[in-house]
Amino acid sequence: MKLLRLAISAAVSAIALGTAAAEPVKVAFLTPKTGPLAFIGAMYDPTINFVQKPFNEAAGETGNTLDISVYDDSGTTQGAADRFKQAIADGARVFIGAGTSPLAAQNLADIRRWNQRNPDDPAMLLIVGSEGSNFIGSDCDFYSFHFTTTPFIRQNALAKVMKDEGSLGEKVYSLQPDYTMGREMEAAVGQNAETYGYKLVGQTRHDVFKIKDFSPFIEKVRATAPDTIFTASSGSDLRLILQAASASGLKARFASTFLDEPGNLAAAGASALDSHSAQLFNAEASGEAGEKYRAAFNAAAGRDPVAYMNNSVQTLSMLSAAITALPKADKVAVNDLAKSLETVQVDWPHGKLSMRAEDHQIQLPLVITKVSKNARDKVDDTDMGFEPVKVLSAEETSLPVSAECKMKRP
């Protein structure tokens, strides 16, 4: 399979040569670099130059290059609003929102306010970090693109594969962070109970990045004797949940969206075995194309591309492809770039990436994996890794366009 248009190959074609250098496309990458959510920005950091550098080298001095600057929003909505104003003043009109749902909501509100006041100089938002389905539902917008999944997409994919594999069990518990993504995962777990033949035996939400001891939550889970625990928790919360589950000897598998974050398997130990994850990339499942991608990323960043690093690579690759697809111009117009994003396709190790024009939801494949000692690639200095169970195509992971999406096009 030919790999996506990024550093791994020369697939990003050079823009047609001209006689004068074109204006770079200024991109503001809004993400937490400080505060309790700084781990998010740290995960995105190595992805930027991985795509930007080879794209700019291919474009040469006369093409529309990328000029990506990182702005630290500190993980707060006030920080996001302040950094938006700073980036606008710096000339950015393409924004990448790489944070939580509240941060993305602030980003979108700022974009909309700017566009209402400056209809002839619009800005656009590429949402990388938030999985809230409202961004492709009631809040869908021509100038907003959703480059990640939703809890409904991930839970449906996990439940389907685990049911077919025979590992889902009959009793399911929902343990979720108490914010948009967790509430939507909770809703998805409840809605899919009949479809996939399980009983929801309990559900609990927890505060985000405030709890130091999850053992009371785990004891509440244990009382229901579930076969599978669905969770959208991430970062230190997920590691502490896994540690508490390990210490308690809980006999249940986790089904998680972020299990492949670094450190999770080390935290969980052997109790993580047979837990499942819905991943954007798994080298063992991807063949030669995936190995080339992983090798190139390692050469550039010194580590494997894991968790939502791959969201960022996908986003920047599609942005690069959309710029390349435009006729050469001294300056890339935001309206033209948005329309180009709706039509480009990019190769990914597991299949094609594309953007659905009706609601601006990325269409992407997912890999369902399970934690196993049989996995080819071990992680976290353990004897475990993520063994592929099934690769779901973009068509298989796609869910219908929400009736709440009423996109107005310019």
WOKA-V918487 format. One record per backbone hydrogen bond with DSSP energy under -0.5 kcal/mol. CO is the residue of the C=O (numbers start at 1). NH is the residue of the N-H. E is the energy in kcal/mol with one decimal. If there is no record, write none. Layout:
{{CO:NH:E} {CO:NH:E}}
//
This chain:
{{4:6:-1.9} {6:9:-1.7} {11:13:-1.1} {24:26:-0.8} {25:67:-2.5} {26:93:-1.2} {26:94:-1.3} {27:29:-0.6} {27:69:-2.7} {28:30:-0.9} {28:96:-3.0} {29:31:-0.6} {29:71:-2.8} {30:98:-3.0} {31:73:-1.4} {32:41:-1.1} {35:38:-1.8} {37:40:-2.0} {37:41:-0.8} {38:42:-2.1} {39:43:-1.4} {40:44:-1.4} {41:45:-1.9} {42:46:-0.6} {44:47:-1.9} {44:48:-0.7} {45:48:-1.2} {45:49:-0.6} {46:50:-0.7} {47:51:-1.2} {48:51:-0.8} {48:52:-3.2} {49:53:-1.8} {49:54:-0.5} {51:55:-1.7} {52:56:-2.6} {53:57:-2.1} {54:58:-2.0} {55:59:-2.1} {56:60:-1.8} {60:63:-0.9} {63:65:-1.2} {65:25:-3.4} {67:27:-2.6} {67:69:-0.5} {69:29:-3.1} {71:31:-2.1} {71:73:-0.7} {73:76:-1.9} {76:80:-2.3} {77:81:-2.4} {78:82:-2.5} {79:83:-2.5} {80:84:-1.9} {81:85:-1.8} {82:86:-2.0} {83:87:-2.7} {84:88:-2.6} {85:89:-2.2} {86:90:-1.5} {87:92:-2.4} {88:91:-1.5} {93:95:-0.5} {93:124:-2.6} {94:28:-2.8} {95:97:-0.6} {95:126:-3.1} {96:30:-2.6} {96:98:-0.9} {97:99:-0.5} {97:128:-2.6} {97:129:-1.9} {98:32:-0.5} {100:104:-2.5} {101:105:-2.6} {102:106:-1.8} {103:107:-2.6} {104:108:-2.7} {105:109:-2.3} {106:110:-2.3} {107:111:-2.4} {108:112:-2.8} {109:113:-2.3} {110:114:-2.5} {111:115:-2.6} {112:116:-2.3} {113:117:-1.6} {114:118:-2.0} {118:121:-2.1} {124:95:-2.8} {125:127:-0.6} {125:145:-2.4} {126:97:-2.0} {126:128:-0.7} {127:147:-2.7} {131:151:-0.7} {132:135:-1.1} {133:136:-1.4} {134:137:-1.1} {134:139:-2.7} {136:402:-0.5} {137:140:-1.6} {141:144:-1.9} {143:125:-3.2} {145:127:-3.4} {145:147:-0.8} {146:362:-2.5} {150:154:-2.3} {151:155:-2.7} {152:156:-1.8} {153:157:-2.0} {154:158:-2.7} {155:159:-2.9} {156:160:-2.2} {157:161:-2.1} {158:162:-2.7} {159:163:-2.2} {160:164:-2.4} {161:165:-2.3} {162:166:-1.2} {162:167:-2.2} {162:168:-1.2} {170:199:-3.3} {171:227:-2.6} {171:228:-1.7} {172:201:-2.5} {172:202:-0.7} {173:175:-0.6} {173:230:-2.7} {174:176:-0.5} {174:204:-2.8} {176:206:-2.1} {177:179:-2.0} {179:183:-2.5} {180:184:-2.3} {181:185:-2.4} {182:186:-2.5} {183:187:-2.0} {184:188:-2.6} {185:189:-2.6} {186:190:-1.9} {187:191:-2.7} {188:192:-2.0} {190:193:-1.0} {192:196:-2.3} {193:197:-0.6} {193:198:-1.9} {194:197:-0.7} {199:172:-2.9} {199:201:-0.9} {202:174:-2.2} {204:176:-2.7} {206:178:-2.8} {207:209:-0.6} {214:218:-2.3} {215:219:-2.4} {216:220:-1.6} {217:221:-2.1} {218:222:-2.9} {219:223:-1.6} {221:224:-1.7} {221:226:-0.5} {222:225:-1.6} {227:253:-2.1} {228:173:-2.5} {228:230:-0.5} {229:255:-2.9} {230:175:-2.4} {231:257:-1.1} {234:237:-1.0} {234:238:-1.2} {235:239:-1.9} {236:240:-2.4} {237:241:-2.3} {238:242:-2.6} {239:243:-2.4} {240:244:-2.3} {241:245:-2.4} {242:246:-2.4} {243:247:-2.6} {244:248:-1.7} {245:249:-0.8} {245:250:-1.7} {246:249:-0.7} {250:252:-1.1} {253:229:-2.6} {254:276:-3.0} {255:231:-2.1} {256:278:-1.4} {258:261:-1.7} {261:264:-1.6} {263:267:-1.8} {264:268:-2.2} {265:269:-2.5} {268:271:-1.1} {269:272:-2.0} {270:273:-1.6} {272:275:-2.5} {275:371:-2.8} {276:256:-2.6} {277:279:-0.7} {277:369:-2.6} {279:367:-3.1} {282:285:-0.8} {283:286:-1.4} {283:287:-0.6} {286:289:-0.5} {286:290:-0.9} {287:291:-1.9} {288:292:-2.2} {289:293:-2.1} {290:294:-2.8} {291:295:-2.5} {292:296:-2.5} {293:297:-2.6} {294:298:-2.6} {295:299:-2.3} {296:300:-1.7} {297:301:-3.3} {298:302:-2.4} {304:306:-0.8} {306:309:-2.2} {307:310:-1.4} {308:312:-1.4} {309:313:-2.1} {310:314:-2.6} {311:315:-2.5} {312:316:-2.8} {313:317:-2.1} {314:318:-2.3} {315:319:-2.4} {316:320:-2.3} {317:321:-2.3} {318:322:-2.4} {319:323:-2.1} {320:324:-2.4} {321:325:-1.9} {322:326:-0.6} {323:326:-1.1} {330:23:-3.5} {331:333:-0.5} {333:337:-2.4} {334:338:-2.6} {335:339:-2.0} {336:340:-2.1} {337:341:-2.3} {338:342:-1.1} {340:343:-1.5} {340:344:-1.7} {344:355:-0.6} {346:353:-2.6} {348:351:-2.2} {351:348:-2.0} {353:346:-2.1} {354:363:-3.3} {355:357:-0.5} {356:359:-0.6} {356:360:-2.3} {356:361:-0.6} {360:146:-3.3} {360:362:-0.5} {361:356:-2.1} {362:364:-0.6} {363:354:-1.5} {366:368:-0.5} {366:392:-3.2} {367:279:-3.2} {367:369:-0.6} {368:389:-3.2} {368:390:-1.7} {369:277:-2.1} {370:387:-2.9} {371:274:-3.0} {372:375:-0.8} {372:385:-1.9} {376:378:-0.7} {377:386:-0.6} {379:382:-1.8} {384:379:-2.5} {385:372:-2.5} {385:387:-0.8} {387:370:-2.3} {390:368:-2.9} {390:392:-0.6} {392:366:-1.9} {393:397:-1.8} {394:398:-1.3} {402:405:-1.4} {404:406:-0.7} {407:409:-0.5} {408:142:-0.5}}
//
